[in-house]
Amino acid sequence: MPKFEGGHLVEEQSFDFVWSSGFAESQKRKNVAALHDAARQRGLRHVLEISSKSDEEVGRRLSAFSLKIEVEGVEYPLESVYQGSKVFESCGPSSQIYEFTPREAKRFVRELNCGRLIGFEFEGQRYPLSPKNAFYDWLYIRALVKHADWIGKYVSYDGYTDIEFNPEKQVNCQARAFAEYKSLAAKAQLDQAAHDFRYFSSLLPPI
C-alpha cells in the first residue's frame, strides 16, 4: 500500500488464505480472489492485482511483462530490459536481450552460466544490488512516468497485490513498485525519483 505521509513509501501487510496449488492460470486467479477476500476482511476493500493473472485489464497492463520502457528512443519490454541489464561475475550486460520477449529473456538469463549476479548496467551506467529491489523498481517507475496523467485519473486503489511474487524466493514485486510510484506521485517526488536513481534509492530501506 502507498504511504502518503512519513518517510516510507509503502506499507506491506500479509494475510492468511487458502492456497490453491498448481500452475494453471485458473488456480492463480483463485489465489488472487482468496487473497483479496482476506484483504477485504481486514478493511482493504479496493485492491488491484498487478500481474498477467489480474482479472482487471489495468492490472494486466501494469505487469512488467506488458509495460514498455524507452531506451535510446526505442521501446522495449520492461522485463526484457531488466534481464538484459544484469551483470554477472563473468558476463553481462546483454543488451541484445532487450529485443527478446519477457519469457525468452528470463529463460535466456536462467540458462547463462556466468557466476553470481554482481550488479546492473543500463545506458552506460552501473547500478548496485543494494537496496535489493531498487534497480527493478526504478525501471518500473521510469516506464510509468509517461502514463502519469492517465494513472492519476483512473488507477486508485487501497492496495496492490502480485500473486506471482514469492517473498521467500524473490526480490522484485510489481505491486510494491506500483505502490512506490503512487506514493512518489502524491508527494510530488515522482519526476526527481524517475530521473535520479540515487535519489530514488535513498528513499528505500537500506537492505
N, C-alpha and C positions, 0 to 999 in steps of 0.2 A: 504494500500500500504506500502511495506517496505521502510524505510528511511535509506539510506546508509551513510548519513552524519549527524553530530549533535548528541545530547544526546538522542533523542527519537527513539524508534524502529520502530514505524509505524505512518502513517498519515491516517486519516479517512476522506472520502468525502461522502456526501449524495446527492442523485439525486431524483428528482420527476419523477414518471412514472405512467402509468395507471395500477391499481391493478386488477387482475383477481381473484375474490373471489372463495372460495371453497377449499376443501381438496384433491381433486383428483390430482394425480401426473401430469396429463396434464395441470392443472391450475397452478401448481407450476413451471412447465417448461416454461409456457407462461410468468410468472412473472420474471423468470431468464432472458429470452430473452429480455423483456422490460427493465429491469434494465441494462443489458449490452448495449442495444441500447442507453440508456440515457448516460451511461458512455462514449461510443464512441463519442457521440456528444460533450462531454467535453474534448476530447483528449486522453482518455484511450482506446486504440484500441485493446489491447490484454488482455482480462480479463478471469479469470478462476473461475467458481462456484465450491466451495468446500462443497459438501453435497451429500447425496444419490440421490438428484434430478439433479445432474450435467449431462449435455449432453456428457461430456467427461469422459472416463474411469478413467483417472488420478484424476479427481475431485471426483469421487465416491470412489476411493481407498484411498484418503486422508481424507475421512469422519471419524469422531470419531467412527462411527458405524462399520467401516471396519478395522481401524488400530488396531494392537495388541501391547501390552506393556508387557515386560518381568518382572515377579515378582518372585524372588527366583527360577529362572531357568525355569519357566513355562510361556507361553504366554497366555494372556487373552485379551478380547476385551477392548479397551481403555475406552469406555463409561461405561462398567460394573465396571472397577476398580475405576473410578471416583465416581460412585454412591455408591459403597461399602466402599469407604474411608470416607464418610460423617459421622460426629459426631453430634448428636443432644443432646438436654438437658437431655434426659433420655434413650438414646440408641445409639448404633453405637460405633465404625465402625462395618461393617458386611462383613467380607472378604469372606464369602461364596457366596456373590453376584457376586464375580469375575467370577464365573463359569456360571452365567446366560447369556442369550443373552442380548444385549443392551436394547431392548424393554422390556424384562422381568425385567431387573434391574431397569429401570426407573419406571415401574409400581409398583414394589415391594416397592421402596422407597417412592413413592407418597402415598401409602396406609398405611405407618407407621404413628403412632400417638405418636410421641416421642418429641414433642415440637419443638422449633426453632432450626435451624442449628447454631452450635457454632464453627465449625472448621472441620478439616480433620485429619485423621490418616492413614499413609501409611508406610509400612515396619518398624513399631515400632516408627515412629517419628510423632509428632504433627505439623500441619501446620495451619496458621491463615486464617481468612476470608479476610484479607486486605493485599495487594491490592486485590480488589474483584475478579479479574479474574486470579490471579497469579497461584493458585494451578492447575486449569484446564489447563491453557496454558503451565505450566511447564510439566505436564504429557504428553500433546500432543507433545511437543518438544522432550521430552525423547524418545517417541515412534518413532520419525522420525530420530533420530541420526544414527541408523544403516543403514538407506537408504540414507545417506548424499551424497555419490558419485553419485547415480542414480538421485537424485533430482537435484544436481548441474548440471548434463548434460542435463536433459530432462524437467525440470519444471522451466520455466522463463516467467513470465507474468508481465504486467504493474501493475496489481492489482488483488485482490481476493474478491469474494463475498460469502455470506452464506444466501440463501433465507429463511432458517429455523429460522434465528436469528431475534428476535423482540426486538429492543433496549429499548422499554418501559417496557418490562416484564422480560427480560432475561439478564444474565451477560456474559455467555460464548459464544464466537463466533469463529467458526473454521477458518474462513477467517482471522481474526485478529491474531490468534495463528500461522497460517502458515506464515503470513507476518512477524511476530516477528522472526520466525525461519529463514526466508530468510535474514533478517537484521542481525541477530546474525552470520549467516554463512559468510556474506560479511565482517563483522567487525572482524572476527576471534575470536569471543566470544562464539561460539556455544558449544564447549566441556565444558568450565567452567560453562556456564549457565545451561546446561543439568545435570550437576553433583552437582551443588550447588544452592539449592533453594534460599537461602538468597541473593546470588549474582544476580540471575535472577530477583527476586522481587525488588531488589534495582534499576533495570533499568526501572521499570514500574512507571507510575504516582501514587502517594500515595493516591488512592481513594478506 
